Amino acid sequence: MTLGQQAQKTTEEASAAQQIPDAPRPQVGLPALNTVRPGMGTTPDAANDRPQTDPQAPPSSLPSSAAGQQRPDDGPPPELPASGQGPDAFKLVVRTNFVEVPFTVKDNKQRPVPGILWREVRIYENNLPQHISLYTVDPFPLSVAIVIDQSLTPDNMAKVNNSLAALQGAFAPYDEVAVYTYNNGPQRRTDFTAANSARLEFALNNSKSTGREVYMNMGGPLAQTTTLNGRNFDPNTAPIRNSQAMELKVPKEVHTLNDAILEAAKSMPTRGRDRRRVIYVISDGKEYGSKAKTKEVIRYLQTNKIAVYGTLVGDSALPVVGFLDKIHLPLTMRDNILPVYTSETGGNLDAEFRQRGIEESFQKIFAEVRTQYMIGYYTHQPFIDGKYRSIDVRVLRPNLTVIAKKGYIPLASDSGPTNVISPNR
């Protein structure tokens, strides 16, 4: 009995020790240490943990070989480029030698003639007939650079200043306008801005000027003063006070019209190809003192598809005086050079002497630009040779005048890709 009681007592003590909550159980079979190595983040069997029962489930690893069978819904195999070509094999390049020529048709009274059909138009390049590929009368948005002459006489400058308020109403909302002025050099008043913006109104108001100073010619016998031994006796009575000069030499007039047109033309190549590029000049047409030559400016205009229009003011707008201004003597100032620009670039010139006529010329000229005919053809000449090509547009109707540019000079950018299609760009 004594042994049985001792065994029962030992069993009760062992069970009581197991019921103690903070008694740690001994760990059996500890894992081996230093088993983690760089680059071995998963066990070899981790890639096969995902069940493969779902047929649409993506595989956990890339296949070791290419698929030997193609499904019907995969489509035809792609066209692979040759070695070394890369994305260039998938690029579609379209080169063009297309030429656009806007022109205006007027009758004997200088009124625009509407309703001209493409069957009545013939176009020649270098005296060779061309096939008409485009003919439209749709209006194009305009990119206009306004050039205002500030070297006018005070009376003519006052007429121009008062008429500038009507200039903004000649444009459409989708047009863009820049303003330039010149006296002894060109100056940009504003870059291209919307035609109905307050910025353009401010630039036009800021372009008003008093004109050039008119000097009196103090030469002649009445300009003599009291002299002694060929010199002024009293400097106070000299033509120039406190000067020993016998006569007052009037400074030469400076009219940098060529420089102003060239400065305005330099801003045109950045405008879009779908816009009509126009330089509009308000001047008396006098040119003297410019660094740029007339032929150089005309070549730049013909290369960049820019047309020059203008309103002629001052004495050059009068019929008799305007005719005499076309006569130019060598080594003298050109009294009117605007007709040369307008005839070479396909523009037009409106001569107005009164302020009301100047205001009406704004609307008249831009209505003419907006209603021009547009003809297009594909030239057969090498398009990047840089040579001048003459253009002749004719209408098969009598007693009509066709106003178009006399030629053009191709650019290398014109023969470049006009539409590049790339799937990755």
C-alpha positions as CSV (number, residue, x, y, z in Angstrom):
1,M,0.0,0.0,0.0
2,T,2.8,2.3,0.7
3,L,4.3,1.9,-2.8
4,G,1.0,2.5,-4.5
5,Q,0.4,5.6,-2.6
6,Q,3.9,6.9,-3.5
7,A,3.3,6.3,-7.3
8,Q,-0.1,8.1,-7.2
9,K,1.5,11.0,-5.4
10,T,4.2,11.3,-8.0
11,T,1.7,11.3,-10.9
12,E,-0.4,14.1,-9.3
13,E,2.8,16.3,-8.9
14,A,3.7,15.8,-12.6
15,S,0.3,16.8,-13.8
16,A,0.2,19.9,-11.5
17,A,3.6,21.0,-12.9
18,Q,2.2,20.8,-16.5
19,Q,-0.7,23.2,-15.6
20,I,1.6,26.0,-14.6
21,P,1.1,28.8,-17.3
22,D,4.5,30.3,-17.3
23,A,6.4,27.1,-17.4
24,P,8.3,26.9,-20.8
25,R,8.2,23.7,-22.7
26,P,11.5,22.4,-23.9
27,Q,12.1,22.8,-27.6
28,V,13.1,19.7,-29.4
29,G,14.9,19.7,-32.8
30,L,16.1,23.3,-33.3
31,P,16.8,24.3,-36.9
32,A,20.3,24.5,-38.2
33,L,21.9,27.9,-38.0
34,N,23.6,29.9,-40.9
35,T,21.3,28.5,-43.6
36,V,20.4,31.9,-45.2
37,R,22.6,32.9,-48.2
38,P,22.4,35.9,-50.5
39,G,20.3,35.3,-53.6
40,M,18.4,32.4,-52.1
41,G,15.2,34.1,-50.9
42,T,12.9,31.2,-51.6
43,T,13.1,27.6,-51.2
44,P,13.3,25.3,-54.3
45,D,9.8,24.2,-53.8
46,A,8.3,27.7,-53.6
47,A,7.8,28.0,-57.3
48,N,5.5,25.0,-57.3
49,D,3.3,26.1,-54.4
50,R,0.6,27.5,-56.6
51,P,-1.9,24.8,-57.7
52,Q,-2.0,24.2,-61.5
53,T,-5.6,23.1,-61.5
54,D,-6.9,26.4,-63.1
55,P,-6.1,26.3,-66.9
56,Q,-6.4,30.1,-67.3
57,A,-4.0,30.9,-64.4
58,P,-0.7,32.4,-65.6
59,P,2.4,30.2,-65.1
60,S,4.7,31.0,-62.3
61,S,7.8,30.9,-64.5
62,L,8.8,31.5,-68.1
63,P,8.7,28.6,-70.5
64,S,12.1,27.2,-71.3
65,S,11.2,26.8,-75.1
66,A,9.0,28.5,-77.6
67,A,5.5,27.3,-78.1
68,G,5.3,24.8,-80.8
69,Q,1.6,25.3,-81.6
70,Q,-0.2,28.7,-82.4
71,R,-3.7,29.4,-81.4
72,P,-6.2,30.5,-84.1
73,D,-7.1,33.7,-82.3
74,D,-3.5,34.9,-82.1
75,G,-3.6,36.3,-85.6
76,P,-0.7,36.2,-88.1
77,P,2.8,36.5,-86.7
78,P,4.3,40.0,-86.6
79,E,6.7,41.3,-89.2
80,L,10.1,41.5,-87.5
81,P,12.6,44.0,-88.7
82,A,16.0,43.1,-90.0
83,S,18.9,43.0,-87.7
84,G,20.1,46.6,-86.9
85,Q,17.1,48.5,-88.2
86,G,14.9,48.6,-85.1
87,P,12.0,51.1,-85.1
88,D,13.0,52.6,-88.5
89,A,11.5,49.5,-90.2
90,F,8.0,50.5,-88.8
91,K,8.1,54.2,-89.9
92,L,6.0,55.4,-92.8
93,V,7.5,58.5,-94.4
94,V,5.6,60.6,-97.0
95,R,7.5,63.1,-99.0
96,T,5.8,65.8,-101.0
97,N,6.6,68.4,-103.6
98,F,3.2,70.1,-103.4
99,V,3.0,73.9,-104.2
100,E,0.2,76.1,-103.1
101,V,-0.5,79.4,-105.0
102,P,-3.2,81.9,-103.7
103,F,-4.4,84.3,-106.3
104,T,-7.1,87.1,-106.8
105,V,-9.1,87.9,-109.9
106,K,-10.3,91.5,-110.6
107,D,-12.2,93.2,-113.3
108,N,-11.5,96.5,-115.1
109,K,-12.9,98.5,-112.1
110,Q,-10.6,96.6,-109.6
111,R,-13.5,94.7,-108.1
112,P,-13.0,91.0,-107.1
113,V,-14.6,88.5,-109.5
114,P,-16.3,85.6,-107.8
115,G,-17.3,82.3,-109.3
116,I,-14.2,81.3,-111.2
117,L,-14.2,77.5,-111.8
118,W,-11.1,75.3,-111.9
119,R,-11.8,74.5,-115.5
120,E,-11.1,78.2,-116.3
121,V,-7.7,78.4,-114.6
122,R,-4.3,77.4,-116.0
123,I,-1.1,77.5,-114.1
124,Y,2.5,77.3,-115.5
125,E,5.8,76.7,-113.7
126,N,8.8,77.7,-115.7
127,N,6.5,78.1,-118.7
128,L,5.4,74.4,-118.4
129,P,1.7,73.6,-117.7
130,Q,1.0,71.9,-114.4
131,H,-1.8,69.6,-113.5
132,I,-4.2,71.2,-110.9
133,S,-4.5,68.9,-107.8
134,L,-6.2,71.4,-105.5
135,Y,-8.7,74.2,-106.0
136,T,-10.6,75.8,-103.2
137,V,-12.0,79.2,-102.1
138,D,-12.2,78.3,-98.4
139,P,-10.9,81.1,-96.1
140,F,-7.6,80.4,-94.2
141,P,-6.6,81.7,-90.8
142,L,-4.2,84.7,-91.1
143,S,-0.9,85.4,-89.5
144,V,-0.4,89.1,-90.0
145,A,2.6,91.3,-89.1
146,I,1.6,94.9,-89.2
147,V,4.4,97.4,-90.1
148,I,3.7,101.0,-89.3
149,D,5.8,103.9,-90.6
150,Q,6.7,106.4,-87.9
151,S,8.8,108.5,-90.3
152,L,5.8,110.2,-91.9
153,T,5.3,113.9,-91.8
154,P,3.2,115.1,-88.9
155,D,0.0,115.7,-90.9
156,N,0.1,112.2,-92.4
157,M,1.1,110.6,-89.1
158,A,-1.9,112.2,-87.5
159,K,-4.2,110.5,-90.1
160,V,-2.6,107.1,-89.5
161,N,-2.9,107.5,-85.7
162,N,-6.6,108.3,-85.9
163,S,-7.3,105.4,-88.2
164,L,-5.5,102.7,-86.2
165,A,-8.7,102.3,-84.0
166,A,-10.4,100.7,-87.0
167,L,-7.7,98.3,-87.8
168,Q,-8.5,95.7,-85.2
169,G,-12.1,95.2,-86.6
170,A,-10.7,93.9,-89.9
171,F,-9.6,90.6,-88.4
172,A,-11.4,87.4,-87.5
173,P,-11.2,85.8,-84.1
174,Y,-9.0,83.0,-85.4
175,D,-6.4,85.4,-86.8
176,E,-3.2,86.3,-85.0
177,V,-1.4,89.7,-85.3
178,A,2.0,91.1,-84.5
179,V,2.9,94.8,-84.6
180,Y,6.1,96.4,-85.8
181,T,7.1,100.1,-86.2
182,Y,10.1,101.8,-87.8
183,N,11.6,105.2,-88.0
184,N,15.4,105.0,-88.1
185,G,15.2,101.2,-87.3
186,P,12.6,98.5,-86.8
187,Q,11.1,97.8,-83.4
188,R,8.7,95.1,-82.4
189,R,5.7,96.3,-80.4
190,T,4.1,92.9,-79.7
191,D,4.6,89.3,-80.8
192,F,1.8,87.3,-82.4
193,T,-1.4,87.6,-80.3
194,A,-5.1,87.0,-80.8
195,A,-6.8,89.5,-83.1
196,N,-9.5,90.4,-80.6
197,S,-7.2,90.6,-77.6
198,A,-6.6,93.7,-75.4
199,R,-2.9,93.2,-75.9
200,L,-3.2,94.1,-79.6
201,E,-5.3,97.2,-78.8
202,F,-2.6,98.3,-76.4
203,A,0.1,97.7,-79.0
204,L,-1.7,99.7,-81.6
205,N,-2.2,102.6,-79.2
206,N,1.5,102.4,-78.3
207,S,2.5,102.6,-81.9
208,K,1.2,106.2,-82.4
209,S,3.8,108.8,-83.0
210,T,4.2,112.5,-83.9
211,G,6.1,111.7,-87.0
212,R,9.5,113.0,-88.1
213,E,10.7,116.5,-87.5
214,V,10.5,118.7,-90.5
215,Y,13.6,120.8,-91.0
216,M,13.6,124.2,-92.8
217,N,16.2,124.6,-95.5
218,M,18.2,127.6,-94.3
219,G,20.4,127.7,-97.4
220,G,20.4,130.3,-100.1
221,P,21.2,134.0,-100.1
222,L,18.8,134.8,-97.2
223,A,20.7,132.5,-95.0
224,Q,23.8,134.8,-95.1
225,T,24.7,136.6,-92.0
226,T,27.3,139.3,-91.1
227,T,30.6,137.9,-92.2
228,L,34.2,139.1,-91.9
229,N,36.9,137.4,-93.9
230,G,34.5,134.6,-94.9
231,R,33.5,133.8,-91.3
232,N,30.5,134.7,-89.1
233,F,31.0,138.1,-87.4
234,D,28.2,137.6,-84.9
235,P,27.5,133.9,-83.9
236,N,24.1,135.0,-82.5
237,T,22.8,135.7,-86.1
238,A,24.2,132.5,-87.6
239,P,21.9,129.7,-88.9
240,I,23.1,127.5,-86.0
241,R,23.6,129.5,-82.9
242,N,27.2,129.7,-81.6
243,S,28.5,128.0,-84.8
244,Q,30.9,129.2,-87.4
245,A,29.0,127.4,-90.2
246,M,27.6,129.6,-93.0
247,E,24.6,127.5,-93.8
248,L,22.3,125.0,-92.0
249,K,22.8,121.5,-93.4
250,V,19.6,119.6,-93.2
251,P,20.2,116.0,-92.1
252,K,19.2,113.2,-94.5
253,E,15.9,111.5,-94.0
254,V,16.1,107.8,-92.9
255,H,13.3,105.4,-93.9
256,T,14.4,101.8,-93.0
257,L,11.5,100.1,-94.8
258,N,13.5,97.1,-96.0
259,D,14.8,96.4,-92.5
260,A,11.3,96.6,-91.1
261,I,9.8,94.2,-93.6
262,L,12.7,91.8,-93.1
263,E,12.3,91.9,-89.3
264,A,8.6,91.2,-89.6
265,A,9.3,88.4,-92.1
266,K,11.7,86.6,-89.7
267,S,8.8,85.9,-87.3
268,M,6.7,84.2,-90.0
269,P,8.4,80.8,-90.5
270,T,7.4,79.7,-87.0
271,R,3.7,80.0,-87.9
272,G,1.8,77.0,-89.0
273,R,1.7,75.8,-92.6
274,D,-2.1,75.9,-92.5
275,R,-2.1,79.7,-92.0
276,R,-1.8,82.5,-94.6
277,R,1.3,84.6,-93.9
278,V,0.8,88.3,-94.6
279,I,2.9,91.4,-93.9
280,Y,0.7,94.6,-93.9
281,V,2.5,97.9,-94.3
282,I,1.1,101.3,-93.6
283,S,3.7,103.7,-95.1
284,D,4.4,106.3,-97.8
285,G,6.8,103.8,-99.4
286,K,10.0,105.7,-99.0
287,E,13.2,103.7,-98.5
288,Y,16.6,105.1,-97.5
289,G,19.2,103.9,-95.0
290,S,18.3,100.2,-94.6
291,K,21.0,97.6,-94.2
292,A,19.1,95.0,-96.1
293,K,18.8,95.1,-99.9
294,T,15.5,94.9,-101.6
295,K,16.4,91.8,-103.6
296,E,17.5,90.0,-100.4
297,V,14.2,90.8,-98.7
298,I,12.2,89.7,-101.7
299,R,14.1,86.4,-101.9
300,Y,13.4,85.8,-98.2
301,L,9.7,86.5,-98.7
302,Q,9.4,84.2,-101.7
303,T,11.2,81.4,-99.9
304,N,8.9,81.5,-96.8
305,K,5.6,82.0,-98.7
306,I,4.9,85.5,-97.4
307,A,2.7,88.1,-99.2
308,V,3.1,91.8,-98.7
309,Y,0.0,94.1,-98.7
310,G,-0.1,97.7,-97.9
311,T,-1.9,101.0,-97.6
312,L,0.0,103.9,-99.3
313,V,-0.4,107.2,-97.5
314,G,1.0,110.7,-98.0
315,D,1.9,112.4,-101.2
316,S,2.7,109.0,-102.9
317,A,-1.1,108.2,-102.7
318,L,-1.9,111.1,-105.1
319,P,-2.2,110.0,-108.8
320,V,0.3,112.4,-110.3
321,V,2.8,112.5,-107.5
322,G,2.5,108.7,-107.1
323,F,3.4,108.2,-110.8
324,L,6.4,110.5,-110.5
325,D,7.6,108.7,-107.4
326,K,8.1,105.5,-109.5
327,I,10.9,107.2,-111.3
328,H,14.1,106.5,-109.4
329,L,17.4,108.2,-109.9
330,P,20.6,106.4,-108.9
331,L,22.1,107.2,-105.5
332,T,19.0,108.9,-104.4
333,M,16.2,107.9,-102.0
334,R,13.5,105.7,-103.4
335,D,10.2,107.5,-103.0
336,N,7.9,104.5,-103.3
337,I,9.2,100.9,-103.2
338,L,6.1,99.2,-101.9
339,P,4.8,98.3,-105.5
340,V,7.9,96.2,-106.0
341,Y,7.2,94.1,-102.9
342,T,3.5,93.6,-103.6
343,S,4.0,92.6,-107.3
344,E,6.7,90.0,-106.5
345,T,4.9,88.4,-103.6
346,G,1.3,88.4,-104.9
347,G,0.0,91.1,-102.7
348,N,-1.9,94.3,-103.4
349,L,-1.5,98.0,-102.6
350,D,-4.3,100.5,-101.8
351,A,-3.4,104.2,-102.1
352,E,-5.4,106.5,-99.8
353,F,-4.8,110.1,-99.0
354,R,-7.8,110.8,-96.6
355,Q,-8.2,109.4,-93.1
356,R,-11.6,107.8,-94.0
357,G,-10.0,106.1,-97.0
358,I,-7.2,104.7,-94.8
359,E,-9.8,103.2,-92.5
360,E,-11.8,101.7,-95.3
361,S,-8.6,100.2,-96.9
362,F,-8.1,98.0,-93.8
363,Q,-11.4,96.2,-94.3
364,K,-11.0,96.1,-98.1
365,I,-7.6,94.5,-98.1
366,F,-8.2,91.8,-95.6
367,A,-11.5,90.9,-97.2
368,E,-9.5,90.4,-100.4
369,V,-7.0,88.2,-98.6
370,R,-9.7,86.1,-97.0
371,T,-11.6,85.5,-100.3
372,Q,-8.6,84.5,-102.5
373,Y,-8.6,81.4,-104.7
374,M,-6.2,78.7,-103.8
375,I,-4.7,76.4,-106.4
376,G,-2.2,73.6,-105.8
377,Y,-0.1,71.3,-107.9
378,Y,2.7,68.8,-107.7
379,T,5.9,70.2,-109.2
380,H,8.1,68.0,-111.4
381,Q,11.3,69.9,-110.6
382,P,13.8,68.8,-108.0
383,F,12.4,70.3,-104.9
384,I,15.5,71.0,-102.9
385,D,17.8,72.6,-105.5
386,G,17.1,76.1,-104.1
387,K,16.5,77.7,-107.5
388,Y,13.9,80.3,-108.4
389,R,10.8,78.9,-110.2
390,S,8.5,81.3,-112.1
391,I,4.7,81.0,-111.7
392,D,2.1,82.2,-114.2
393,V,-1.6,81.9,-113.3
394,R,-4.1,82.6,-116.2
395,V,-7.8,82.7,-116.3
396,L,-9.7,81.9,-119.5
397,R,-11.9,85.0,-119.4
398,P,-11.3,88.3,-121.2
399,N,-10.6,91.7,-119.5
400,L,-9.6,90.2,-116.1
401,T,-6.5,90.8,-114.0
402,V,-4.9,88.0,-112.1
403,I,-2.9,88.9,-109.0
404,A,-0.5,86.1,-107.9
405,K,3.1,85.8,-106.9
406,K,5.5,85.7,-109.7
407,G,7.5,82.8,-108.4
408,Y,8.9,80.9,-105.4
409,I,12.1,79.4,-104.0
410,P,11.8,75.9,-102.5
411,L,13.1,75.1,-99.0
412,A,14.7,71.9,-97.9
413,S,12.1,71.7,-95.1
414,D,9.3,71.7,-97.7
415,S,10.6,68.4,-99.1
416,G,10.9,66.8,-95.7
417,P,8.4,64.3,-94.3
418,T,4.9,65.9,-93.9
419,N,3.4,62.9,-92.1
420,V,5.4,60.4,-90.1
421,I,3.5,57.5,-88.7
422,S,5.2,55.5,-86.0
423,P,3.4,53.0,-83.6
424,N,5.7,53.8,-80.7
425,R,5.6,57.6,-80.9
